[in-house]
Amino acid sequence: MANAYIHELTLPRFARAAVGLILLAFSMNVHAALFRYYDDSGDLVLSTTIPADRVKYGYDIVDNYSNLIERVEPQMSDGDYQKKLLRDASIEECKKMLKRVRGLYQFASDIDYAQEQAQISIDERITNIRASLSVATNQRQEFETQAAQLDIAGQPIPNELLDNIFRAKSQERNFTDQVEERLSEKEALKSNHEYEHLVFQLENCNNGLPAKPEQQ
């Protein structure tokens, strides 16, 4: 019994499944379970046994009246099996995305409204950041003007004034970077809502998710 168990563990994945179904069929009733398969000539065969070399092509387990008990699909190559795993994962991802989008929006117009509101919010932040940038720029220019006047007069430029110029320049760079980030966020938001439109229009996930629109 132990040897049979070890031998089963060493069988390929598809073979273990086949063995399990065979044992199931015979455990039900040896005389009631038959194998229905195609032989190497393409002829349909109904028998109490099945040649080992035909298992990989798939077969049916039927009763004496040819009623289907269980169907064993043809084995897949490792490559085909990996493709199936990727396809199953793609379909599962699509189902989750479709559920999320349809949970957020009842109509396609709701997506447009959400995008419009989000864009307005980003534009407001950009306006505020640019206002702060303008203040920092004006301060920096004032500090530089003071430094230039002192230099023309042959007077030393105080370290405090130099520090103010440095801080103003740092603020300018920071605010400029923030504006660029918000503009990128705005483009990403537009692309995301276009994608949500595509997902919302899906009837099913048989072909997985649609391709995402490219950002400008």
C-alpha atoms as one frame of an Amber mdcrd trajectory, in Angstrom:
protein
   0.000   0.000   0.000   2.862   2.352   0.911   4.596   1.582  -2.400   1.412
   2.364  -4.277   1.159   5.702  -2.467   4.768   6.616  -3.272   4.280   5.608
  -6.870   1.217   7.837  -7.118   3.172  10.828  -5.841   5.738  10.392  -8.600
   3.118  10.419 -11.341   2.673  13.568 -13.469  -0.116  15.914 -12.482  -2.524
  14.794 -15.198  -1.777  11.127 -14.513  -2.557  11.470 -10.790  -5.912  13.014
 -11.670  -6.616  10.229 -14.137  -5.699   7.528 -11.619  -7.980   9.147  -9.053
 -10.930   9.119 -11.434 -10.245   5.547 -12.467 -10.200   4.412  -8.847 -13.376
   6.383  -8.215 -15.152   4.736 -11.118 -14.164   1.224 -10.082 -14.995   1.868
  -6.434 -18.556   2.707  -7.472 -19.123  -0.562  -9.241 -16.619  -2.538 -11.260
 -19.291  -3.871 -13.595 -21.172  -0.561 -13.923 -18.205   1.651 -14.918 -16.808
   1.553 -18.441 -14.159   3.536 -20.271 -15.118   5.258 -23.498 -12.199   6.467
 -25.569 -10.801   6.639 -29.105  -8.145   4.159 -30.110  -5.138   4.979 -32.284
  -7.253   4.349 -35.394  -9.808   6.958 -34.362 -12.499   4.398 -33.530 -14.644
   4.861 -30.443 -14.062   2.078 -27.905 -16.130   1.058 -24.896 -14.223  -1.162
 -22.484 -13.682  -2.074 -18.849 -10.008  -1.083 -19.279  -8.114   1.617 -21.088
  -4.571   1.318 -22.490  -2.070   3.462 -20.639  -0.997   5.167 -23.868  -4.567
   6.411 -24.492  -5.050   8.076 -21.078  -3.294  11.273 -22.120  -5.796  11.809
 -24.950  -8.725  11.964 -22.551 -11.636   9.592 -22.023 -15.090   9.224 -20.482
 -16.230   7.012 -17.631 -19.762   5.823 -18.381 -22.252   3.328 -17.025 -23.655
   0.316 -18.890 -26.171   2.611 -20.578 -23.426   4.978 -21.815 -24.524   7.658
 -19.372 -21.597   9.912 -18.562 -20.226   9.521 -15.026 -17.030  11.534 -15.369
 -15.026  13.108 -18.188 -11.258  13.237 -18.091  -9.937  15.974 -20.355  -6.843
  15.401 -22.532  -3.612  16.161 -20.765  -1.987  19.544 -21.372   1.664  20.103
 -22.039   3.563  22.123 -19.461   3.527  25.068 -21.856  -0.235  24.858 -22.355
  -0.743  24.479 -18.618   1.261  27.659 -17.923  -0.782  29.494 -20.561  -3.957
  28.307 -18.844  -2.707  29.596 -15.496  -1.936  33.003 -17.030  -5.329  33.125
 -18.727  -7.136  32.162 -15.506  -5.221  34.867 -13.620  -6.085  37.419 -16.308
  -9.774  36.538 -16.139  -9.763  36.716 -12.326  -8.096  40.143 -12.425 -10.685
  41.296 -14.944 -13.562  40.126 -12.749 -12.199  42.034  -9.752 -11.692  45.203
 -11.817 -15.136  44.936 -13.403 -16.744  44.453  -9.981 -14.903  47.485  -8.609
 -15.817  49.769 -11.513 -19.474  48.761 -11.552 -19.558  49.160  -7.786 -18.336
  52.753  -8.136 -20.445  53.817 -11.102 -24.030  53.085 -12.035 -23.854  54.768
 -15.435 -21.027  55.626 -17.838 -21.854  59.303 -17.298 -20.907  58.840 -13.631
 -17.332  58.175 -14.755 -17.263  61.463 -16.669 -18.610  63.347 -13.655 -16.045
  61.793 -11.323 -13.237  62.710 -13.722 -14.498  66.275 -14.022 -14.603  66.729
 -10.237 -11.152  65.213  -9.767  -9.713  67.444 -12.503 -11.233  70.521 -10.854
  -9.638  69.553  -7.541  -6.212  69.122  -9.151  -6.525  72.429 -11.033  -7.299
  74.204  -7.766  -4.189  72.740  -6.158  -2.080  73.768  -9.160  -3.423  77.324
  -8.902  -2.534  77.490  -5.204   0.951  76.079  -5.775   1.633  78.532  -8.599
   0.553  81.385  -6.340   3.066  80.224  -3.727   5.684  79.888  -6.457   5.061
  83.480  -7.539   5.538  84.689  -3.950   8.815  82.762  -3.620  10.041  84.144
  -6.945   9.241  87.739  -5.937  11.028  87.261  -2.605  14.076  85.819  -4.298
  14.186  88.712  -6.767  13.904  91.241  -3.932  16.712  89.564  -1.992  18.913
  89.428  -5.094  18.222  93.126  -5.775  19.311  94.002  -2.238  22.462  91.910
  -2.640  23.260  93.574  -5.978  22.842  97.078  -4.493  25.181  96.232  -1.611
  27.718  94.759  -4.002  27.618  97.894  -6.221  28.100 100.049  -3.148  31.147
  97.980  -2.234  29.533  96.710   0.921  29.667  93.066   2.088  26.558  90.981
   1.577  25.309  89.678   4.949  25.095  85.910   5.364  21.490  86.284   6.423
  20.644  87.816   3.050  22.500  85.041   1.209  20.574  82.467   3.247  17.301
  84.150   2.293  18.216  83.950  -1.387  19.124  80.259  -1.032  15.855  79.451
   0.778  13.792  81.339  -1.802  15.443  79.394  -4.636  14.801  76.103  -2.823
  11.143  77.037  -2.426  10.904  77.876  -6.126  12.314  74.468  -7.085   9.987
  72.727  -4.651   6.871  74.509  -5.916   7.909  73.931  -9.549   8.273  70.203
  -8.856   4.860  70.144  -7.190   3.247  71.732 -10.239   4.851  69.120 -12.504
   3.634  66.328 -10.222   0.076  67.644 -10.259   0.153  67.956 -14.063   1.352
  64.338 -14.319  -1.369  63.314 -11.888  -3.898  65.070 -14.098  -2.777  63.120
 -17.177  -2.775  59.843 -15.244  -6.286  60.574 -13.981  -7.502  61.181 -17.522
  -5.975  57.908 -18.719  -7.419  56.033 -15.737 -10.948  57.268 -16.392 -10.674
  56.346 -20.072  -9.677  52.872 -18.942 -12.598  52.692 -16.513 -14.893  53.491
 -19.446 -13.456  50.524 -21.366 -13.880  48.212 -18.383 -17.423  49.469 -17.679
 -18.432  48.536 -21.235 -17.269  44.910 -20.889 -20.003  42.289 -21.166 -17.811
  39.553 -19.677 -14.198  38.730 -18.883 -13.669  35.941 -21.404 -10.916  37.927
 -23.101  -9.498  39.512 -19.961  -9.042  43.232 -19.438  -8.763  45.724 -22.317
  -5.438  47.387 -23.055  -4.788  50.536 -21.052  -4.743  53.826 -23.018  -1.284
  55.341 -23.418  -0.623  58.551 -21.530   0.258  61.586 -23.609
